[in-house]
């Protein structure tokens, strides 16, 4: 809203680039600004056309962003999240991390402009370091390496002796469980 000039009061949408399109001044970059800071940015741009503009910005609706989550998660895909979403929100939307590995990999997060940031999931999930929980933006791609798979030969008192596939970091008990724990082995 521009005080005293109803023709300049507008409802606008912040584009994925962080810009708004506004009468007289065209595109104005407001990404990451609070409503108060955006008011000052718009007022400064309007000073060329309006004497002492008084601008008020009100957030009417928080937008949603699309984030693509790939790799070592339960359900890869594109997810709609709130614009304030963080890496953990994207992982949770994808059903959480896949596998039972004890060591967490390093995630790669690419934003809309192609900037790549690596995040230690060991620090984030293993140690609770929330500084690793970076924001994601519209068009971000989150890639979490899947745990390496290993083929293990299981023989002896199991239901299905032979080769089973386990993930790196799994315990021996996982291989035995996948081969089927035999009742005969339990009673011996």
Buried (B, 14 or more C-beta within 10 A) or exposed (E): BBEEBEEBEEEBEBBBEBBBEBBEBEEBBBEEBEEEEBBEBBBEBBEEEBEEBEBBBEEEEEEEBBBBBBBBBEEBEEBEBEBEBBBBBBBBBBEEBBBEBEEBBEBBBBBBEEEEEEBBBBBBBEEEEEEBBBBBBBBBBBBBBBBEEEEBEBEEBBEEBEEBEBBBBBEEEBBBBBBBBBEEEEEE
